[in-house]
Amino acid sequence: IRKLPHVIVLIGPTGVGKTTTISKIAANLILEAKRKNATIPSIRFITIDRTRVGAEEQLRKFGELMGIPVDKAETTEDVKQIFEQYKNSVDYILIDTSGYSPYDYENIGKMRALLDVPGLRPDVYLTFSAEKKARDLEKIILNYESFNFDSVIITKCDETTCYGNVLSVLAEKNKSIAYITDGQKVPRD
């Protein structure tokens, strides 16, 4: 009996590096399997990013380099159909989402609804850049709370030397750090 795939969804504001980060996660899954002489996991990318010009192309390029197919979903039905089609044949489904201002409640809500697929049960990570101010980060966390994320991914750690604001807010909000990234190179950073 095959278990359902591990579904990972990255959410967060614009320009924080979600597409690059999801590619890093995939690359590290492949490299870890190679290091252990294990079977390379079967991975599928889904992009629901309809806002950033070139987002789909960027993910497709990363997918091409790693041998990972990319599907585009524009509706909840699309996500459901892709999930149903591959849930018994892949190990991981990694979903790249649109970035929205934390004040864009309408589109954040629409994106949340887009991912409301029975059985999907994703691990959702709020992704944001390390140089965020405490007040901005509090607002981001609050406005993405409907995704029920427990952990965060902090990107662009190479662009600041001050992490106190981020660590204080995460401690206050009881959110753990799943990953940190520090550059554009996949998978190295």
Phi, psi and omega per residue, in radians:
I1 nan 2.195 -3.118
R2 -1.531 2.365 3.074
K3 -1.432 2.763 3.113
L4 -1.112 2.693 3.131
P5 -1.201 2.714 3.026
H6 -1.370 2.020 -3.125
V7 -1.771 2.214 3.129
I8 -2.120 2.267 3.139
V9 -2.145 2.270 3.034
L10 -1.833 2.234 3.105
I11 -2.159 2.857 3.066
G12 2.622 3.090 -3.095
P13 -1.157 3.025 3.116
T14 -1.153 2.554 2.957
G15 1.256 0.321 -3.107
V16 -1.654 -0.113 3.083
G17 1.686 0.555 -3.129
K18 -1.105 -0.757 -3.104
T19 -1.137 -0.786 3.102
T20 -1.124 -0.722 -3.105
T21 -1.153 -0.712 3.133
I22 -1.165 -0.546 3.065
S23 -1.214 -0.653 3.083
K24 -1.120 -0.719 3.116
I25 -1.060 -0.803 3.135
A26 -1.083 -0.811 -3.130
A27 -1.066 -0.690 3.136
N28 -1.219 -0.580 3.050
L29 -1.082 -0.734 3.136
I30 -1.187 -0.817 -3.122
L31 -1.111 -0.685 3.123
E32 -1.093 -0.729 3.104
A33 -1.111 -0.736 3.124
K34 -1.108 -0.724 3.127
R35 -1.066 -0.598 -3.109
K36 -1.602 0.078 -3.051
N37 0.924 0.661 -3.140
A38 -1.762 2.972 3.080
T39 -1.126 2.340 3.089
I40 -1.153 2.238 -3.123
P41 -1.175 2.595 3.053
S42 -1.493 2.127 -3.040
I43 -2.180 2.550 3.069
R44 -2.339 2.346 3.028
F45 -1.678 2.498 2.929
I46 -2.206 2.296 3.028
T47 -1.924 2.294 3.000
I48 -2.050 0.268 -3.137
D49 -1.378 1.867 3.140
R50 -1.903 0.071 -3.020
T51 -1.821 -0.648 -3.046
R52 -1.564 2.187 3.092
V53 -1.094 2.225 3.096
G54 1.539 -0.040 -3.107
A55 -1.084 -0.844 -3.130
E56 -1.110 -0.724 -3.138
E57 -1.120 -0.700 3.119
Q58 -1.082 -0.820 -3.141
L59 -1.135 -0.690 3.105
R60 -1.086 -0.663 3.124
K61 -1.135 -0.813 3.081
F62 -1.060 -0.764 3.127
G63 -1.055 -0.736 3.120
E64 -1.052 -0.781 -3.125
L65 -1.124 -0.526 -3.093
M66 -1.827 -0.018 -3.115
G67 1.277 0.575 -3.130
I68 -1.943 2.095 3.105
P69 -1.183 2.631 -3.139
V70 -2.134 2.280 3.039
D71 -1.984 2.578 3.088
K72 -1.895 2.318 3.109
A73 -2.185 2.313 3.132
E74 -1.998 -0.238 -3.117
T75 -2.363 2.899 3.055
T76 -1.048 -0.675 3.127
E77 -1.087 -0.675 3.076
D78 -1.062 -0.822 -3.140
V79 -1.074 -0.791 -3.140
K80 -1.050 -0.795 -3.101
Q81 -1.108 -0.773 3.135
I82 -1.128 -0.773 3.119
F83 -1.047 -0.836 -3.136
E84 -1.079 -0.667 -3.105
Q85 -1.166 -0.621 -3.006
Y86 -1.976 -0.050 -3.030
K87 -1.069 -0.425 -3.139
N88 -1.765 0.088 -3.068
S89 -2.279 -0.043 3.113
V90 -2.196 2.757 3.125
D91 -1.567 -0.594 -3.092
Y92 -2.385 2.453 2.927
I93 -2.139 2.075 -3.117
L94 -1.915 2.149 -3.033
I95 -1.949 2.119 3.090
D96 -1.683 2.265 -3.062
T97 -1.985 2.925 3.060
S98 -1.242 2.558 3.024
G99 -1.628 2.342 3.109
Y100 -2.281 2.639 2.996
S101 -0.996 2.485 3.102
P102 -1.110 -0.164 3.119
Y103 -1.691 -0.013 -3.139
D104 -1.595 1.217 -3.042
Y105 -1.021 -0.672 -3.081
E106 -1.075 -0.894 -3.109
N107 -1.258 -0.556 3.047
I108 -1.094 -0.755 3.104
G109 -1.097 -0.727 3.119
K110 -1.109 -0.719 3.139
M111 -1.151 -0.682 3.100
R112 -1.061 -0.766 3.129
A113 -1.130 -0.629 -3.137
L114 -1.055 -0.537 -3.104
L115 -1.648 0.128 -3.122
D116 -1.462 1.347 -3.073
V117 -2.029 2.188 3.130
P118 -0.981 2.312 3.086
G119 1.455 -0.149 -3.081
L120 -1.106 -0.790 3.109
R121 0.709 1.066 -3.078
P122 -1.396 2.716 2.851
D123 -1.543 2.035 -3.084
V124 -1.837 2.295 3.123
Y125 -2.101 2.171 2.992
L126 -1.327 2.222 -3.086
T127 -1.983 2.276 3.105
F128 -2.645 2.817 -3.101
S129 -1.510 2.621 -2.998
A130 -1.112 -0.402 -3.047
E131 -1.524 0.190 -3.136
K132 -1.102 2.480 3.032
K133 -1.367 2.680 -3.074
A134 -0.965 -0.846 -3.104
R135 -1.081 -0.721 3.113
D136 -1.138 -0.741 -3.137
L137 -1.126 -0.693 3.081
E138 -1.026 -0.735 3.136
K139 -1.166 -0.723 3.118
I140 -1.058 -0.849 -3.135
I141 -1.044 -0.813 -3.132
L142 -1.032 -0.809 -3.024
N143 -1.399 -0.240 3.045
Y144 -1.819 0.082 -3.090
E145 -1.017 -0.498 -3.108
S146 -1.095 -0.243 3.110
F147 -1.442 -0.106 3.110
N148 0.979 0.781 3.110
F149 -1.450 2.564 3.081
D150 -1.848 -0.526 -3.043
S151 -2.128 2.825 -3.138
V152 -2.185 2.801 2.989
I153 -2.086 2.158 3.134
I154 -1.765 2.102 -3.112
T155 -1.842 2.936 3.018
K156 1.025 0.670 3.114
C157 -1.165 -0.257 3.080
D158 -1.401 -0.079 -3.077
E159 -1.790 0.135 3.091
T160 -2.683 2.824 3.026
T161 -2.087 0.052 -3.106
C162 -1.987 1.932 -3.087
Y163 -1.947 -0.041 -3.048
G164 -0.998 -0.767 3.135
N165 -1.018 -0.836 -3.108
V166 -1.095 -0.842 -3.097
L167 -1.125 -0.681 3.124
S168 -1.111 -0.804 -3.124
V169 -1.146 -0.737 3.141
L170 -1.120 -0.687 3.098
A171 -1.129 -0.756 3.134
E172 -1.097 -0.671 -3.100
K173 -1.570 -0.010 3.128
N174 1.008 0.816 3.107
K175 -1.970 2.322 3.140
S176 -1.575 2.826 3.105
I177 -1.746 2.115 3.137
A178 -1.556 -0.746 -3.104
Y179 -2.553 2.695 2.917
I180 -2.266 2.550 3.119
T181 -2.268 2.726 -3.053
D182 -2.521 0.731 3.084
G183 2.833 -3.123 -3.052
Q184 -1.620 -0.229 -3.019
K185 -1.344 2.218 3.089
V186 -1.778 2.229 -0.001
P187 -1.681 -0.009 -2.925
R188 -0.948 -0.768 -3.013
D189 -1.527 nan nan
